[in-house]
Every structure is written in structure tokens, then in C-alpha cells.
């Protein structure tokens, strides 16, 4: 029957992420959803699952690889488990400022990373959302110089580049899942963490830390990725709608992200957080050995050099 055929023509795209529904990345995904559903006349339904509802970064990525999930937003560290070169944009201090971030990710380097992931894992990158240059939030004392990092127990994600970054800065990195961080700060398992104000405030972590330092040590990217096995089953016209909607949401998100972060900085200041601005030069120098370590291990020396020169 016609009805059965119409039903069969309808697809569902589930998008998983670990941020809250207050986050600007989530709001960008809502725009993506609205555009896709409107332009496809409801033939493609988009469902968004925030707050790790479908699992952690690693679990959801693996579930997409297995064909049990259509799409999601991750960091660079997660696809790096499949294509190690994906780590490079998240090496400490490799990206200088927002124009540099966009030049690298939108240009030939970004396209090469996307192509490598597509070939190796059948995963297509639709857009690479911005987060921000990360800050370090601490409880016992403010960070005014590199020396203040010494021995601090800092929570990091379960990603090697963050662990190494904090070791080289003199801290004692402690990998803990994001969802367990509030309690870990409260009980003194860790004395601080690093992230953006938006994520910190939404998780109420300002209640446990009184200081924030503008270290800018890592710029985290948030790629929206889709299973290409699933994507290639869509009609060509629907594929075009998905690609256009992703590009539109990316333009909106890149404009929104810095404004959003400033708003959350103000909220943290109002709640009593003190911000400091340590000189970044000694921090940059401290992490430099990691470039060669990583480059030698993963054959990434050329890519690291090209990013530095671009």
C-alpha cells in the first residue's frame, strides 16, 4: 500500500552527546534538527540525546561504529582511538586562536582528518563545532604562575593527551568520568579540573572550586559525526539537506560559542569565582616535549609542523 511505502521512506537519526541541553552545542543540534525535519518534510526525523543518555563518549562512538547509532557529537580524543592523528588538533597549545582553529579545521588539514576517518571507520564528519580554549579550575589556591600547578590533583578526561599535558605542567592528572567529578571535588579526590565555564557552571562545579585560570592549554573541538553506512542509505536529496543543515548550524554555533562562554564566566564571577591570567609562555614551553613524543610515536611530526606553520 502507499501508506506502507510512505512509512518505509521515513528515517530516524539519533544524535548522542555528553553535554547538557543548556549547552550551545546542544542548541546548535536543535537548529540542525529543525532544519532537517522542515526541509525533508518530516521524512528524516532527528532525535537528540544529551547528558550521556546513550552512554559515554567511548561507548556511543563504538555503538556508531557497530551500526547501532546514527550520529553524535564527540571530542577529538574519541575518534583518535581509530585514527590517532585526530589527537593532533587537541595537543596542548598547538592551536593559537580562533582564526587559526578554523583555518586548520576547515582547510586541507581538517579535510585530510575527515577523509582518514571515513576510509578507516566509515564515519563521516558533518561539522566541527567549537568549544573554547580551556581554563583550569581549582579549589585550594589560585594559579598565578606555572609553579602553582606543582602537585595539584587535576581531574582530566580519560584521554592520554590531557594526562600528558597536565604531567608536563607539573600537576598530578587524575582521569575521572565527567559525571563523577562533583563528588570527587567534594571528597578531595581531586583539587581541580579543566574545561570551559559553560560546562563547569551547568554541572554546578563552581560550588566546589573558587578559582579559575585562563590557561588556554587545549582547544577542544566538538565534531558532529555520522555513520556513513547509514548516511549512504539516504536518498541523495536527503543527504544534501543533512549537509546543508550541518553547515548552517556550524555557522550559528561558531558565532554563539564565545558569547555563551562570556555569559557563563560572568555567572561564575557573580557566584564568587576569582579569575587569574598566568603568563602562558612558561606553560607553552613546558608542554613542548610532547610534540616530539607524540609525533615520533604516531608518525605525526609532519602534521604537527604543518599546523604550526599554518
N, C-alpha and C positions, 0 to 999 in steps of 0.2 A: 504493500500500500504506500501511497505518497507520504502519509504520516510517519510510517516506519522509516522511510528513506530520509525524511527531514530530521528525525531523531538521530539516525545514524550519522548524519552530516555534522552533528554538534560535537565539539571537543571541549575538554576541560584542561586548563593549565594551572597546576598548583605551584605556588611560589613560596618557598620556605626561607625564613631568616631568623636571626637570634636577637634582633633589636626589639625595642618596644614599639607599640603602634603610635607613640608620640614622636618617634624619630623621623627626621626629614627624609631618610632613605625609604621608610615605610610610606610616607606621604607621596614620594615620587612614584612608588609602586602603585598606589591608589590611582594616581593620574594615568599611569600606563594601563591599568585595568579598565578605567572609564573609557579611554580612547579605543582600546581594542574591542571592547564589547559594543560600543556605539558603531564603529566603522565596519565591524563584521556582522552587524545586525543580530548580535547575540549568538552567532554560530560558534564563536570561541568564548567560553566563559572562563574568567580568571579568578582564582581563589587565593588569597594571601594568608599565610600562616606565620604571624610574628611570635616573639617571645620563646623561641626554641620549641614551639608546639610540636614540630615534627622531628625534633632531636637537635643535637649539637651540630656545629659546622661540619665535623668529620662524618658523622652519621648521615646527615642529609646529602652530602656530596656523594658518598658511596651509594646511597639509595638512588640518586640520579644516574650514576654510572650503571647500576643494575637494571635501570629502566622502570623503577618503582616511583619515580618522582620526575615531573617535567622540568622544573626550574627552581632557582633560588638565588639569593644574594650571599656571597661569602667574603673572604678577605683574599689576599694573595697567597698566604701560607697554606691554605687548604688545597687549591689546585696544584701547588708546588709539590705536594706528595706524589703527583703523577708526572708533572713537568717541572723539575727542580728550578729551572730558570725563572719561573713565575715569582720566586722569592726575591729576585734582584730589585724590583721597584720598592720593596719593603726593607731593603738593607738600611741600617741607620745612616741618616744624613746624606743619602745618595741623591734625593730629590731636594732641590733648593727652595723652590717657592711654587705657587700655583701655576704660573705660566709654564714653568719647567715640567711640572707634573703632567699638564695637558699636552705639551709638546711631545713628551715621551710616550704617553699612553695612546694619543690619537695618531701619532706618526708611525713610521716604518717599524719601530721597536715594538710598540703595542700590537701592531698587526702581525708581527712575527710570533709574539707570545700567543696570540689568539689562534693563529694557524697551527702552531705546535700542539696546542691542547685539542684542537679539532681533529688533527690527524692521529694523535696518540690515544685520545679518550672519547672521541665522538661527542665532544662538548663544545657548544658554540657560545661565544661571548656576545651578548646583545648590547651592553653598555657598561662602562666602568664608572660608577658613581664615586664622588669624592667623600672622604670623611674630613680629616683635618690633620695638621701636624700635631702630634700627641704631646700631652703635658704629663708631668709626674705629680701625683697627689700623695701627700704624706701626713702622718699623724704626729710623730714625736717632735719634729722640728722642720723649719723651712729649709729649702735648698737654695743657697745663695751662690755657692761655688761647687765645682766638681768634687772637692774634698768632702762636702756634706753628704755625698752619696755613699761614702765608705761604710760597708757592712749592713746597710739598710735592707731589710727583708721586703722586697718588692714583688707583688703578685704580677705574673706575666701570663699571657695565653699559653696554651700547650703547643708552642711553636718555637723551634730551635733558634731562629734569628733574634727573637726577643730575649731569649735566655742569654745568648752570647752578647748581645748589646748591653744588657744590664751587668753581666760579669765584667765586661771591659770598662764600664763606667764605675766599677768598684762596689756595686751593690751585690746583694745576695738574692738572685732571682728565684721565685717560688711559683712553679706552674700550678694554677688552680682554675677550675672552670668558672666562668663569669658568674653563674648562678649561686656559687658558694662564697663569693667574695665578701659580702656584707658581714656574715658570721665570722669569717677568717680575720677581718679587721677588728671586729668587736672582741674576739677572744685573744688577739695578739699573735695569731699565727703569722700574719704579715703586718708590716708597718706602713704600707702604702701600695700604690698600683699606678699604672699609666694608662691613659685613654683620653677621650675628649670630654669636655664639660657636659655636653648633652647626654651622653650615656651615663656619666657619673651621677648627675643630678636626677635623671629618670630612675636610676636604681637606688636613690636616696643615700649614696655613698658619702656625700658631703656631711652627713651626720657622724661619720666615723673618721674623717680626715679634715684637718683645719687649714692645711697649706696646699698650694698648687704652684708648680714652677713651669714657666714657659721654656721647656727644653727643646721642643720640636724635633725630638730624636728620630721619629719614624713617621712617615706619611702613610696612612692605611688606605688602600683602595677597596672599594666595595663592588666587585663585578657582579652584574646580573647575568647569569648563565643558564643555558637551556640544553636539554638533551637533544643532540642533533638527530638521533634516531627517531625521536618523537616529532621534532620540528619538520623533518623531511616528509612526514606523512600528511602534513597540512597542505591544502591547495595553495598554489603559487600566490594567489591574490591575498590569502590569509597570512602567508609568510611575509609579504610586503607590508601588510598592516602592522604586524608584530614589530618588524624592524623600524618602521616609521614611528610607532608609538614609543619604542625604546629610546630613539634619538630625541624625541620631543621631551620625554621625562628626564633625560640626561641634561638637556639644556636648562630645564627648570631647576633640577636638583643642584647643579653647579652654582647657580645664582643664589639659591636658598641656603646652601650649607654654611658659608661663612657668617651670614646674618644670624642663622639659627644658633651657631656656636657662640656668637657675641651675646645673644639673649640669655643663654644658659650661664655664661660667665657672670653676667650681671646678677642672675638669680643666686649663684653661689656666693658672690660678694655680699649680697644682701643677707644671705644666711650666715655670714661670718667667716668665709674662707679668705685667707690672705694670699695674694698672688706675688710671686717673685720672678725676676728676669735675670737668671745667671748668664754670664758671658758664654755663648755657645762654642767659642773656638777650642777651649780645652776638651770639651765633650766630643767635638768632631775629631780631634787628634786622637783621643783615647780609643775610638772605635775603628780607626783606620786599619789596624792589622786584620780585621775580619774580612775586608775586601779580598785580600790575597788568599786567606784561608779558604773562604767560600769559593773564590774564583778557581783556585787550583783543584779543589775537590770536585766541582761540578762543571768544569770547563767553561766558566762564566767570565773569565778575565776580559775577553773582547767586549762582551755585552756591558760589563761594568765600566769599561773605558769609554764606550760609545755614549752611555748615559751621562757620564761625567762631562763629556765634550759637547753634548747637545744642548 
